[in-house]
Amino acid sequence: MATVYQIKGMGCTSCVGKIEEELKKHPAIEATVTLDTHSIEVKTPNVSREDVQQILSNAGKYELL
Protein backbone atom coordinates (compact mmCIF):
# COMPACT_ATOMS: atom_id res chain seq x y z
CA MET A 1 0.00 0.00 0.00
CA ALA A 2 1.39 3.39 -1.00
CA THR A 3 1.41 6.47 1.19
CA VAL A 4 1.16 9.95 -0.34
CA TYR A 5 2.55 13.03 1.39
CA GLN A 6 2.26 16.66 0.32
CA ILE A 7 5.56 18.56 0.14
CA LYS A 8 6.01 22.20 1.15
CA GLY A 9 8.71 24.12 -0.70
CA MET A 10 8.82 22.10 -3.91
CA GLY A 11 8.00 24.40 -6.80
CA CYS A 12 10.10 23.51 -9.82
CA THR A 13 11.67 20.65 -11.74
CA SER A 14 15.01 21.36 -10.09
CA CYS A 15 13.38 20.70 -6.71
CA VAL A 16 12.05 17.38 -7.97
CA GLY A 17 15.52 16.50 -9.23
CA LYS A 18 17.13 17.24 -5.85
CA ILE A 19 14.61 15.04 -4.04
CA GLU A 20 14.99 12.25 -6.60
CA GLU A 21 18.80 12.39 -6.24
CA GLU A 22 18.45 12.04 -2.48
CA LEU A 23 16.04 9.12 -2.93
CA LYS A 24 18.68 7.34 -5.04
CA LYS A 25 20.81 7.14 -1.90
CA HIS A 26 18.07 4.94 -0.40
CA PRO A 27 17.62 2.13 -2.95
CA ALA A 28 15.36 0.16 -0.61
CA ILE A 29 12.76 2.95 -0.77
CA GLU A 30 10.57 3.09 -3.87
CA ALA A 31 8.94 6.49 -4.26
CA THR A 32 7.65 8.84 -6.94
CA VAL A 33 7.90 12.63 -6.71
CA THR A 34 5.25 14.62 -8.62
CA LEU A 35 5.58 18.35 -9.24
CA ASP A 36 1.98 18.92 -10.37
CA THR A 37 0.59 17.76 -7.03
CA HIS A 38 3.62 18.77 -4.93
CA SER A 39 3.69 15.27 -3.51
CA ILE A 40 5.72 12.15 -2.90
CA GLU A 41 4.18 8.71 -3.14
CA VAL A 42 6.09 6.16 -1.07
CA LYS A 43 5.41 2.66 -2.37
CA THR A 44 7.68 0.78 0.02
CA PRO A 45 5.83 -0.40 3.16
CA ASN A 46 6.99 0.50 6.66
CA VAL A 47 8.81 3.71 5.74
CA SER A 48 8.08 6.18 8.52
CA ARG A 49 7.00 9.77 8.02
CA GLU A 50 10.17 10.77 9.88
CA ASP A 51 12.33 8.85 7.39
CA VAL A 52 10.64 10.61 4.47
CA GLN A 53 11.07 13.99 6.16
CA GLN A 54 14.77 13.28 6.71
CA ILE A 55 15.22 12.50 3.02
CA LEU A 56 13.47 15.77 2.11
CA SER A 57 15.57 17.73 4.60
CA ASN A 58 18.76 16.25 3.18
CA ALA A 59 17.62 17.32 -0.31
CA GLY A 60 16.87 20.91 0.68
CA LYS A 61 14.36 23.07 2.53
CA TYR A 62 11.41 20.77 1.93
CA GLU A 63 8.82 19.78 4.51
CA LEU A 64 6.00 17.29 4.69
CA LEU A 65 2.59 18.84 5.24
Distance bins in CASP14 RR format, pairs under 12 A and 6 or more apart:
PFRMAT RR
TARGET T0000
AUTHOR 0000-0000-0000
RMODE 2
METHOD distances of the structure
MODEL  1
1 41 0 0 0 0 0 1 0 0 0 0 0
1 42 0 0 0 0 1 0 0 0 0 0 0
1 43 0 0 0 0 1 0 0 0 0 0 0
1 44 0 0 0 0 0 1 0 0 0 0 0
1 45 1 0 0 1 0 0 0 0 0 0 0
1 46 0 0 0 0 0 1 0 0 0 0 0
1 47 0 0 0 0 0 1 0 0 0 0 0
2 29 0 0 0 0 0 1 0 0 0 0 0
2 30 0 0 0 0 1 0 0 0 0 0 0
2 31 0 0 0 0 1 0 0 0 0 0 0
2 32 0 0 0 0 1 0 0 0 0 0 0
2 39 0 0 0 0 0 1 0 0 0 0 0
2 40 0 0 0 0 0 1 0 0 0 0 0
2 41 1 0 1 0 0 0 0 0 0 0 0
2 42 1 0 0 1 0 0 0 0 0 0 0
2 43 1 0 1 0 0 0 0 0 0 0 0
2 44 0 0 0 0 1 0 0 0 0 0 0
2 45 0 0 0 0 1 0 0 0 0 0 0
2 47 0 0 0 0 0 1 0 0 0 0 0
3 29 0 0 0 0 0 1 0 0 0 0 0
3 30 0 0 0 0 0 1 0 0 0 0 0
3 31 0 0 0 0 1 0 0 0 0 0 0
3 32 0 0 0 0 0 1 0 0 0 0 0
3 39 0 0 0 0 0 1 0 0 0 0 0
3 40 0 0 0 0 1 0 0 0 0 0 0
3 41 1 0 0 1 0 0 0 0 0 0 0
3 42 1 0 1 0 0 0 0 0 0 0 0
3 43 0 0 0 0 1 0 0 0 0 0 0
3 44 0 0 0 0 1 0 0 0 0 0 0
3 45 0 0 0 0 1 0 0 0 0 0 0
3 46 0 0 0 0 0 1 0 0 0 0 0
3 47 1 0 0 1 0 0 0 0 0 0 0
3 48 0 0 0 0 1 0 0 0 0 0 0
3 49 0 0 0 0 1 0 0 0 0 0 0
3 51 0 0 0 0 0 1 0 0 0 0 0
3 52 0 0 0 0 1 0 0 0 0 0 0
3 64 0 0 0 0 0 1 0 0 0 0 0
4 31 0 0 0 0 1 0 0 0 0 0 0
4 32 0 0 0 0 1 0 0 0 0 0 0
4 33 0 0 0 0 0 1 0 0 0 0 0
4 34 0 0 0 0 1 0 0 0 0 0 0
4 37 0 0 0 0 1 0 0 0 0 0 0
4 38 0 0 0 0 0 1 0 0 0 0 0
4 39 1 0 1 0 0 0 0 0 0 0 0
4 40 1 0 0 1 0 0 0 0 0 0 0
4 41 1 0 1 0 0 0 0 0 0 0 0
4 42 1 0 0 1 0 0 0 0 0 0 0
4 43 0 0 0 0 0 1 0 0 0 0 0
4 49 0 0 0 0 0 1 0 0 0 0 0
4 52 0 0 0 0 0 1 0 0 0 0 0
4 64 0 0 0 0 0 1 0 0 0 0 0
4 65 0 0 0 0 0 1 0 0 0 0 0
5 19 0 0 0 0 0 1 0 0 0 0 0
5 31 0 0 0 0 1 0 0 0 0 0 0
5 32 0 0 0 0 0 1 0 0 0 0 0
5 33 0 0 0 0 0 1 0 0 0 0 0
5 34 0 0 0 0 0 1 0 0 0 0 0
5 37 0 0 0 0 0 1 0 0 0 0 0
5 38 0 0 0 0 1 0 0 0 0 0 0
5 39 1 0 0 1 0 0 0 0 0 0 0
5 40 1 0 1 0 0 0 0 0 0 0 0
5 41 0 0 0 0 1 0 0 0 0 0 0
5 42 1 0 0 1 0 0 0 0 0 0 0
5 47 0 0 0 0 0 1 0 0 0 0 0
5 48 0 0 0 0 0 1 0 0 0 0 0
5 49 1 0 0 1 0 0 0 0 0 0 0
5 50 0 0 0 0 0 1 0 0 0 0 0
5 51 0 0 0 0 0 1 0 0 0 0 0
5 52 1 0 0 1 0 0 0 0 0 0 0
5 53 0 0 0 0 1 0 0 0 0 0 0
5 55 0 0 0 0 0 1 0 0 0 0 0
5 56 0 0 0 0 1 0 0 0 0 0 0
5 62 0 0 0 0 0 1 0 0 0 0 0
5 63 0 0 0 0 1 0 0 0 0 0 0
5 64 1 0 1 0 0 0 0 0 0 0 0
5 65 1 0 0 1 0 0 0 0 0 0 0
6 33 0 0 0 0 0 1 0 0 0 0 0
6 34 0 0 0 0 0 1 0 0 0 0 0
6 37 1 0 0 1 0 0 0 0 0 0 0
6 38 1 0 1 0 0 0 0 0 0 0 0
6 39 1 0 1 0 0 0 0 0 0 0 0
6 40 0 0 0 0 1 0 0 0 0 0 0
6 41 0 0 0 0 0 1 0 0 0 0 0
6 49 0 0 0 0 0 1 0 0 0 0 0
6 52 0 0 0 0 0 1 0 0 0 0 0
6 56 0 0 0 0 0 1 0 0 0 0 0
6 62 0 0 0 0 0 1 0 0 0 0 0
6 63 0 0 0 0 1 0 0 0 0 0 0
6 64 1 0 0 1 0 0 0 0 0 0 0
6 65 1 0 1 0 0 0 0 0 0 0 0
7 15 0 0 0 0 1 0 0 0 0 0 0
7 16 0 0 0 0 1 0 0 0 0 0 0
7 18 0 0 0 0 0 1 0 0 0 0 0
7 19 1 0 0 1 0 0 0 0 0 0 0
7 31 0 0 0 0 0 1 0 0 0 0 0
7 32 0 0 0 0 0 1 0 0 0 0 0
7 33 1 0 0 1 0 0 0 0 0 0 0
7 34 0 0 0 0 1 0 0 0 0 0 0
7 35 0 0 0 0 1 0 0 0 0 0 0
7 36 0 0 0 0 0 1 0 0 0 0 0
7 37 0 0 0 0 1 0 0 0 0 0 0
7 38 1 0 1 0 0 0 0 0 0 0 0
7 39 1 0 0 1 0 0 0 0 0 0 0
7 40 1 0 1 0 0 0 0 0 0 0 0
7 41 0 0 0 0 0 1 0 0 0 0 0
7 42 0 0 0 0 0 1 0 0 0 0 0
7 52 0 0 0 0 1 0 0 0 0 0 0
7 53 0 0 0 0 1 0 0 0 0 0 0
7 55 0 0 0 0 0 1 0 0 0 0 0
7 56 1 0 0 1 0 0 0 0 0 0 0
7 57 0 0 0 0 0 1 0 0 0 0 0
7 59 0 0 0 0 1 0 0 0 0 0 0
7 60 0 0 0 0 0 1 0 0 0 0 0
7 61 0 0 0 0 0 1 0 0 0 0 0
7 62 1 0 1 0 0 0 0 0 0 0 0
7 63 1 0 0 1 0 0 0 0 0 0 0
7 64 1 0 0 1 0 0 0 0 0 0 0
7 65 1 0 0 1 0 0 0 0 0 0 0
8 15 0 0 0 0 0 1 0 0 0 0 0
8 38 1 0 0 1 0 0 0 0 0 0 0
8 39 0 0 0 0 0 1 0 0 0 0 0
8 40 0 0 0 0 0 1 0 0 0 0 0
8 53 0 0 0 0 0 1 0 0 0 0 0
8 56 0 0 0 0 1 0 0 0 0 0 0
8 57 0 0 0 0 0 1 0 0 0 0 0
8 60 0 0 0 0 0 1 0 0 0 0 0
8 61 0 0 0 0 1 0 0 0 0 0 0
8 62 1 0 0 1 0 0 0 0 0 0 0
8 63 1 0 1 0 0 0 0 0 0 0 0
8 64 1 0 0 1 0 0 0 0 0 0 0
8 65 1 0 1 0 0 0 0 0 0 0 0
9 15 1 0 0 1 0 0 0 0 0 0 0
9 16 0 0 0 0 0 1 0 0 0 0 0
9 18 0 0 0 0 0 1 0 0 0 0 0
9 19 0 0 0 0 0 1 0 0 0 0 0
9 35 0 0 0 0 0 1 0 0 0 0 0
9 38 1 0 0 1 0 0 0 0 0 0 0
9 39 0 0 0 0 0 1 0 0 0 0 0
9 56 0 0 0 0 1 0 0 0 0 0 0
9 57 0 0 0 0 0 1 0 0 0 0 0
9 59 0 0 0 0 0 1 0 0 0 0 0
9 60 0 0 0 0 1 0 0 0 0 0 0
9 61 1 0 0 1 0 0 0 0 0 0 0
9 62 1 0 1 0 0 0 0 0 0 0 0
9 63 1 0 0 1 0 0 0 0 0 0 0
9 64 0 0 0 0 0 1 0 0 0 0 0
9 65 0 0 0 0 1 0 0 0 0 0 0
10 16 1 0 0 1 0 0 0 0 0 0 0
10 17 0 0 0 0 1 0 0 0 0 0 0
10 18 0 0 0 0 1 0 0 0 0 0 0
10 19 1 0 0 1 0 0 0 0 0 0 0
10 20 0 0 0 0 0 1 0 0 0 0 0
10 33 1 0 0 1 0 0 0 0 0 0 0
10 34 0 0 0 0 1 0 0 0 0 0 0
10 35 1 0 0 1 0 0 0 0 0 0 0
10 36 0 0 0 0 0 1 0 0 0 0 0
10 37 0 0 0 0 1 0 0 0 0 0 0
10 38 1 0 1 0 0 0 0 0 0 0 0
10 39 0 0 0 0 1 0 0 0 0 0 0
10 40 0 0 0 0 1 0 0 0 0 0 0
10 56 0 0 0 0 1 0 0 0 0 0 0
10 59 0 0 0 0 1 0 0 0 0 0 0
10 60 0 0 0 0 1 0 0 0 0 0 0
10 61 0 0 0 0 1 0 0 0 0 0 0
10 62 1 0 1 0 0 0 0 0 0 0 0
10 63 0 0 0 0 1 0 0 0 0 0 0
10 64 0 0 0 0 0 1 0 0 0 0 0
10 65 0 0 0 0 0 1 0 0 0 0 0
11 17 0 0 0 0 0 1 0 0 0 0 0
11 18 0 0 0 0 0 1 0 0 0 0 0
11 19 0 0 0 0 0 1 0 0 0 0 0
11 33 0 0 0 0 0 1 0 0 0 0 0
11 34 0 0 0 0 0 1 0 0 0 0 0
11 35 1 0 0 1 0 0 0 0 0 0 0
11 36 0 0 0 0 0 1 0 0 0 0 0
11 37 0 0 0 0 0 1 0 0 0 0 0
11 38 1 0 0 1 0 0 0 0 0 0 0
11 39 0 0 0 0 0 1 0 0 0 0 0
11 61 0 0 0 0 0 1 0 0 0 0 0
11 62 0 0 0 0 1 0 0 0 0 0 0
12 18 0 0 0 0 1 0 0 0 0 0 0
12 19 0 0 0 0 0 1 0 0 0 0 0
12 33 0 0 0 0 0 1 0 0 0 0 0
12 35 1 0 0 1 0 0 0 0 0 0 0
12 36 0 0 0 0 0 1 0 0 0 0 0
12 38 0 0 0 0 0 1 0 0 0 0 0
12 62 0 0 0 0 0 1 0 0 0 0 0
13 19 0 0 0 0 0 1 0 0 0 0 0
13 20 0 0 0 0 0 1 0 0 0 0 0
13 33 0 0 0 0 0 1 0 0 0 0 0
13 34 0 0 0 0 0 1 0 0 0 0 0
13 35 1 0 0 1 0 0 0 0 0 0 0
13 36 0 0 0 0 0 1 0 0 0 0 0
14 20 0 0 0 0 0 1 0 0 0 0 0
14 21 0 0 0 0 0 1 0 0 0 0 0
14 33 0 0 0 0 0 1 0 0 0 0 0
14 35 0 0 0 0 0 1 0 0 0 0 0
14 59 0 0 0 0 0 1 0 0 0 0 0
14 60 0 0 0 0 0 1 0 0 0 0 0
14 62 0 0 0 0 0 1 0 0 0 0 0
15 21 0 0 0 0 0 1 0 0 0 0 0
15 22 0 0 0 0 0 1 0 0 0 0 0
15 33 0 0 0 0 1 0 0 0 0 0 0
15 34 0 0 0 0 0 1 0 0 0 0 0
15 35 1 0 0 1 0 0 0 0 0 0 0
15 38 0 0 0 0 1 0 0 0 0 0 0
15 40 0 0 0 0 0 1 0 0 0 0 0
15 56 0 0 0 0 0 1 0 0 0 0 0
15 59 0 0 0 0 1 0 0 0 0 0 0
15 60 0 0 0 0 1 0 0 0 0 0 0
15 61 0 0 0 0 1 0 0 0 0 0 0
15 62 1 0 0 1 0 0 0 0 0 0 0
16 22 0 0 0 0 0 1 0 0 0 0 0
16 23 0 0 0 0 0 1 0 0 0 0 0
16 31 0 0 0 0 0 1 0 0 0 0 0
16 32 0 0 0 0 0 1 0 0 0 0 0
16 33 1 0 1 0 0 0 0 0 0 0 0
16 34 1 0 0 1 0 0 0 0 0 0 0
16 35 1 0 1 0 0 0 0 0 0 0 0
16 36 0 0 0 0 0 1 0 0 0 0 0
16 37 0 0 0 0 0 1 0 0 0 0 0
16 38 0 0 0 0 1 0 0 0 0 0 0
16 39 0 0 0 0 0 1 0 0 0 0 0
16 40 0 0 0 0 1 0 0 0 0 0 0
16 56 0 0 0 0 0 1 0 0 0 0 0
16 59 0 0 0 0 1 0 0 0 0 0 0
16 62 0 0 0 0 0 1 0 0 0 0 0
17 23 0 0 0 0 1 0 0 0 0 0 0
17 24 0 0 0 0 1 0 0 0 0 0 0
17 33 1 0 0 1 0 0 0 0 0 0 0
17 34 0 0 0 0 0 1 0 0 0 0 0
17 35 0 0 0 0 1 0 0 0 0 0 0
17 40 0 0 0 0 0 1 0 0 0 0 0
17 59 0 0 0 0 1 0 0 0 0 0 0
17 60 0 0 0 0 0 1 0 0 0 0 0
17 62 0 0 0 0 0 1 0 0 0 0 0
18 24 0 0 0 0 0 1 0 0 0 0 0
18 25 0 0 0 0 0 1 0 0 0 0 0
18 33 0 0 0 0 1 0 0 0 0 0 0
18 35 0 0 0 0 0 1 0 0 0 0 0
18 55 0 0 0 0 0 1 0 0 0 0 0
18 56 0 0 0 0 1 0 0 0 0 0 0
18 57 0 0 0 0 0 1 0 0 0 0 0
18 58 0 0 0 0 1 0 0 0 0 0 0
18 59 1 0 1 0 0 0 0 0 0 0 0
18 60 1 0 0 1 0 0 0 0 0 0 0
18 61 0 0 0 0 0 1 0 0 0 0 0
18 62 0 0 0 0 1 0 0 0 0 0 0
19 25 0 0 0 0 0 1 0 0 0 0 0
19 26 0 0 0 0 0 1 0 0 0 0 0
19 29 0 0 0 0 0 1 0 0 0 0 0
19 31 0 0 0 0 1 0 0 0 0 0 0
19 32 0 0 0 0 0 1 0 0 0 0 0
19 33 1 0 1 0 0 0 0 0 0 0 0
19 34 0 0 0 0 0 1 0 0 0 0 0
19 35 0 0 0 0 1 0 0 0 0 0 0
19 38 0 0 0 0 0 1 0 0 0 0 0
19 39 0 0 0 0 0 1 0 0 0 0 0
19 40 1 0 0 1 0 0 0 0 0 0 0
19 42 0 0 0 0 0 1 0 0 0 0 0
19 52 0 0 0 0 0 1 0 0 0 0 0
19 53 0 0 0 0 0 1 0 0 0 0 0
19 55 1 0 0 1 0 0 0 0 0 0 0
19 56 1 0 0 1 0 0 0 0 0 0 0
19 57 0 0 0 0 0 1 0 0 0 0 0
19 58 0 0 0 0 1 0 0 0 0 0 0
19 59 1 0 1 0 0 0 0 0 0 0 0
19 60 0 0 0 0 1 0 0 0 0 0 0
19 61 0 0 0 0 0 1 0 0 0 0 0
19 62 1 0 0 1 0 0 0 0 0 0 0
19 63 0 0 0 0 0 1 0 0 0 0 0
19 64 0 0 0 0 0 1 0 0 0 0 0
20 26 0 0 0 0 0 1 0 0 0 0 0
20 29 0 0 0 0 0 1 0 0 0 0 0
20 31 0 0 0 0 1 0 0 0 0 0 0
20 32 0 0 0 0 1 0 0 0 0 0 0
20 33 1 0 1 0 0 0 0 0 0 0 0
20 34 0 0 0 0 0 1 0 0 0 0 0
20 35 0 0 0 0 0 1 0 0 0 0 0
20 40 0 0 0 0 1 0 0 0 0 0 0
20 55 0 0 0 0 0 1 0 0 0 0 0
20 56 0 0 0 0 0 1 0 0 0 0 0
20 59 0 0 0 0 1 0 0 0 0 0 0
20 62 0 0 0 0 0 1 0 0 0 0 0
21 33 0 0 0 0 0 1 0 0 0 0 0
21 55 0 0 0 0 0 1 0 0 0 0 0
21 58 0 0 0 0 1 0 0 0 0 0 0
21 59 1 0 0 1 0 0 0 0 0 0 0
21 60 0 0 0 0 0 1 0 0 0 0 0
22 29 0 0 0 0 0 1 0 0 0 0 0
22 31 0 0 0 0 0 1 0 0 0 0 0
22 33 0 0 0 0 1 0 0 0 0 0 0
22 40 0 0 0 0 0 1 0 0 0 0 0
22 51 0 0 0 0 0 1 0 0 0 0 0
22 52 0 0 0 0 0 1 0 0 0 0 0
22 53 0 0 0 0 0 1 0 0 0 0 0
22 54 0 0 0 0 1 0 0 0 0 0 0
22 55 1 0 1 0 0 0 0 0 0 0 0
22 56 1 0 0 1 0 0 0 0 0 0 0
22 57 0 0 0 0 1 0 0 0 0 0 0
22 58 1 0 1 0 0 0 0 0 0 0 0
22 59 1 1 0 0 0 0 0 0 0 0 0
22 60 0 0 0 0 1 0 0 0 0 0 0
22 62 0 0 0 0 1 0 0 0 0 0 0
23 29 1 0 0 1 0 0 0 0 0 0 0
23 30 0 0 0 0 1 0 0 0 0 0 0
23 31 1 0 1 0 0 0 0 0 0 0 0
23 32 0 0 0 0 1 0 0 0 0 0 0
23 33 1 0 0 1 0 0 0 0 0 0 0
23 40 0 0 0 0 1 0 0 0 0 0 0
23 41 0 0 0 0 0 1 0 0 0 0 0
23 42 0 0 0 0 1 0 0 0 0 0 0
23 43 0 0 0 0 0 1 0 0 0 0 0
23 44 0 0 0 0 0 1 0 0 0 0 0
23 47 0 0 0 0 0 1 0 0 0 0 0
23 51 0 0 0 0 0 1 0 0 0 0 0
23 52 0 0 0 0 1 0 0 0 0 0 0
23 54 0 0 0 0 0 1 0 0 0 0 0
23 55 1 0 0 1 0 0 0 0 0 0 0
23 56 0 0 0 0 1 0 0 0 0 0 0
23 58 0 0 0 0 1 0 0 0 0 0 0
23 59 0 0 0 0 1 0 0 0 0 0 0
23 62 0 0 0 0 0 1 0 0 0 0 0
24 30 0 0 0 0 0 1 0 0 0 0 0
24 31 0 0 0 0 0 1 0 0 0 0 0
24 33 0 0 0 0 0 1 0 0 0 0 0
24 55 0 0 0 0 0 1 0 0 0 0 0
24 58 0 0 0 0 0 1 0 0 0 0 0
24 59 0 0 0 0 0 1 0 0 0 0 0
25 54 0 0 0 0 0 1 0 0 0 0 0
25 55 0 0 0 0 1 0 0 0 0 0 0
25 58 1 0 0 1 0 0 0 0 0 0 0
25 59 0 0 0 0 1 0 0 0 0 0 0
26 42 0 0 0 0 0 1 0 0 0 0 0
26 44 0 0 0 0 1 0 0 0 0 0 0
26 47 0 0 0 0 1 0 0 0 0 0 0
26 51 0 0 0 0 1 0 0 0 0 0 0
26 52 0 0 0 0 1 0 0 0 0 0 0
26 54 0 0 0 0 1 0 0 0 0 0 0
26 55 1 0 0 1 0 0 0 0 0 0 0
26 56 0 0 0 0 0 1 0 0 0 0 0
26 58 0 0 0 0 1 0 0 0 0 0 0
26 59 0 0 0 0 0 1 0 0 0 0 0
27 44 0 0 0 0 0 1 0 0 0 0 0
28 42 0 0 0 0 0 1 0 0 0 0 0
28 43 0 0 0 0 0 1 0 0 0 0 0
28 44 1 0 0 1 0 0 0 0 0 0 0
28 45 0 0 0 0 0 1 0 0 0 0 0
28 46 0 0 0 0 0 1 0 0 0 0 0
28 47 0 0 0 0 1 0 0 0 0 0 0
28 51 0 0 0 0 0 1 0 0 0 0 0
28 55 0 0 0 0 0 1 0 0 0 0 0
29 40 0 0 0 0 0 1 0 0 0 0 0
29 41 0 0 0 0 0 1 0 0 0 0 0
29 42 1 0 0 1 0 0 0 0 0 0 0
29 43 0 0 0 0 1 0 0 0 0 0 0
29 44 1 0 1 0 0 0 0 0 0 0 0
29 45 0 0 0 0 0 1 0 0 0 0 0
29 46 0 0 0 0 0 1 0 0 0 0 0
29 47 1 0 1 0 0 0 0 0 0 0 0
29 48 0 0 0 0 0 1 0 0 0 0 0
29 51 1 0 0 1 0 0 0 0 0 0 0
29 52 0 0 0 0 1 0 0 0 0 0 0
29 54 0 0 0 0 0 1 0 0 0 0 0
29 55 1 0 0 1 0 0 0 0 0 0 0
30 40 0 0 0 0 0 1 0 0 0 0 0
30 41 0 0 0 0 1 0 0 0 0 0 0
30 42 1 0 0 1 0 0 0 0 0 0 0
30 43 1 0 1 0 0 0 0 0 0 0 0
30 44 1 0 1 0 0 0 0 0 0 0 0
30 45 0 0 0 0 1 0 0 0 0 0 0
30 47 0 0 0 0 1 0 0 0 0 0 0
31 39 0 0 0 0 0 1 0 0 0 0 0
31 40 1 0 1 0 0 0 0 0 0 0 0
31 41 1 0 0 1 0 0 0 0 0 0 0
31 42 1 0 1 0 0 0 0 0 0 0 0
31 43 1 0 0 1 0 0 0 0 0 0 0
31 44 1 0 0 1 0 0 0 0 0 0 0
31 45 0 0 0 0 0 1 0 0 0 0 0
31 47 0 0 0 0 1 0 0 0 0 0 0
31 51 0 0 0 0 0 1 0 0 0 0 0
31 52 1 0 0 1 0 0 0 0 0 0 0
31 55 0 0 0 0 1 0 0 0 0 0 0
31 56 0 0 0 0 0 1 0 0 0 0 0
31 59 0 0 0 0 0 1 0 0 0 0 0
32 39 0 0 0 0 1 0 0 0 0 0 0
32 40 1 0 0 1 0 0 0 0 0 0 0
32 41 1 0 1 0 0 0 0 0 0 0 0
32 42 0 0 0 0 1 0 0 0 0 0 0
32 43 1 0 0 1 0 0 0 0 0 0 0
32 44 0 0 0 0 0 1 0 0 0 0 0
33 39 1 0 0 1 0 0 0 0 0 0 0
33 40 1 0 1 0 0 0 0 0 0 0 0
33 41 0 0 0 0 1 0 0 0 0 0 0
33 42 0 0 0 0 0 1 0 0 0 0 0
33 43 0 0 0 0 0 1 0 0 0 0 0
33 52 0 0 0 0 0 1 0 0 0 0 0
33 55 0 0 0 0 0 1 0 0 0 0 0
33 56 0 0 0 0 1 0 0 0 0 0 0
33 59 0 0 0 0 1 0 0 0 0 0 0
33 62 0 0 0 0 1 0 0 0 0 0 0
34 40 1 0 0 1 0 0 0 0 0 0 0
34 41 1 0 0 1 0 0 0 0 0 0 0
37 65 0 0 0 0 0 1 0 0 0 0 0
38 56 0 0 0 0 0 1 0 0 0 0 0
38 62 0 0 0 0 1 0 0 0 0 0 0
38 63 0 0 0 0 0 1 0 0 0 0 0
38 64 0 0 0 0 0 1 0 0 0 0 0
38 65 0 0 0 0 1 0 0 0 0 0 0
39 52 0 0 0 0 0 1 0 0 0 0 0
39 56 0 0 0 0 0 1 0 0 0 0 0
39 62 0 0 0 0 0 1 0 0 0 0 0
39 64 0 0 0 0 1 0 0 0 0 0 0
39 65 0 0 0 0 1 0 0 0 0 0 0
40 47 0 0 0 0 0 1 0 0 0 0 0
40 49 0 0 0 0 0 1 0 0 0 0 0
40 51 0 0 0 0 0 1 0 0 0 0 0
40 52 1 0 0 1 0 0 0 0 0 0 0
40 53 0 0 0 0 0 1 0 0 0 0 0
40 55 0 0 0 0 1 0 0 0 0 0 0
40 56 1 0 0 1 0 0 0 0 0 0 0
40 59 0 0 0 0 0 1 0 0 0 0 0
40 62 0 0 0 0 1 0 0 0 0 0 0
40 63 0 0 0 0 0 1 0 0 0 0 0
40 64 0 0 0 0 1 0 0 0 0 0 0
40 65 0 0 0 0 0 1 0 0 0 0 0
41 47 0 0 0 0 0 1 0 0 0 0 0
41 52 0 0 0 0 0 1 0 0 0 0 0
42 48 0 0 0 0 1 0 0 0 0 0 0
42 49 0 0 0 0 1 0 0 0 0 0 0
42 51 0 0 0 0 1 0 0 0 0 0 0
42 52 1 0 0 1 0 0 0 0 0 0 0
42 53 0 0 0 0 0 1 0 0 0 0 0
42 55 0 0 0 0 1 0 0 0 0 0 0
42 56 0 0 0 0 0 1 0 0 0 0 0
42 64 0 0 0 0 0 1 0 0 0 0 0
43 52 0 0 0 0 0 1 0 0 0 0 0
44 51 0 0 0 0 1 0 0 0 0 0 0
44 52 0 0 0 0 0 1 0 0 0 0 0
44 55 0 0 0 0 0 1 0 0 0 0 0
46 52 0 0 0 0 0 1 0 0 0 0 0
47 53 0 0 0 0 0 1 0 0 0 0 0
47 54 0 0 0 0 0 1 0 0 0 0 0
47 55 0 0 0 0 1 0 0 0 0 0 0
48 54 0 0 0 0 1 0 0 0 0 0 0
48 55 0 0 0 0 0 1 0 0 0 0 0
48 64 0 0 0 0 0 1 0 0 0 0 0
49 55 0 0 0 0 0 1 0 0 0 0 0
49 56 0 0 0 0 0 1 0 0 0 0 0
49 63 0 0 0 0 0 1 0 0 0 0 0
49 64 1 0 0 1 0 0 0 0 0 0 0
49 65 0 0 0 0 0 1 0 0 0 0 0
50 56 0 0 0 0 0 1 0 0 0 0 0
50 57 0 0 0 0 0 1 0 0 0 0 0
50 64 0 0 0 0 1 0 0 0 0 0 0
51 57 0 0 0 0 0 1 0 0 0 0 0
51 58 0 0 0 0 0 1 0 0 0 0 0
51 64 0 0 0 0 0 1 0 0 0 0 0
52 58 0 0 0 0 0 1 0 0 0 0 0
52 59 0 0 0 0 0 1 0 0 0 0 0
52 62 0 0 0 0 0 1 0 0 0 0 0
52 63 0 0 0 0 0 1 0 0 0 0 0
52 64 1 0 0 1 0 0 0 0 0 0 0
52 65 0 0 0 0 0 1 0 0 0 0 0
53 59 0 0 0 0 0 1 0 0 0 0 0
53 60 0 0 0 0 0 1 0 0 0 0 0
53 61 0 0 0 0 0 1 0 0 0 0 0
53 62 0 0 0 0 1 0 0 0 0 0 0
53 63 1 0 0 1 0 0 0 0 0 0 0
53 64 1 0 1 0 0 0 0 0 0 0 0
53 65 0 0 0 0 0 1 0 0 0 0 0
54 60 0 0 0 0 0 1 0 0 0 0 0
54 62 0 0 0 0 0 1 0 0 0 0 0
54 63 0 0 0 0 0 1 0 0 0 0 0
54 64 0 0 0 0 0 1 0 0 0 0 0
55 62 0 0 0 0 1 0 0 0 0 0 0
55 63 0 0 0 0 0 1 0 0 0 0 0
55 64 0 0 0 0 0 1 0 0 0 0 0
56 62 1 1 0 0 0 0 0 0 0 0 0
56 63 1 0 0 1 0 0 0 0 0 0 0
56 64 1 0 0 1 0 0 0 0 0 0 0
56 65 0 0 0 0 0 1 0 0 0 0 0
57 63 1 0 0 1 0 0 0 0 0 0 0
57 64 0 0 0 0 1 0 0 0 0 0 0
END
